[in-house]
């Protein structure tokens, strides 16, 4: 049961991160340098998310 709670917390924090990334990406679309950096961070987020999902399944 405790393990499930931890998984839910991880998923929630990843979801919040994705929301922030989407906001950042929308706000920095005109700035190429920040935009590229954001894309790189978002890619890491996706990899982390898949890794966490793989661990929990």
Buried (B, 14 or more C-beta within 10 A) or exposed (E): EEEEEEBEEBBEEBEEBBEBBEEBBEEBEEEEEBBEEBEEBBEEBEEEBEEBEEEEE
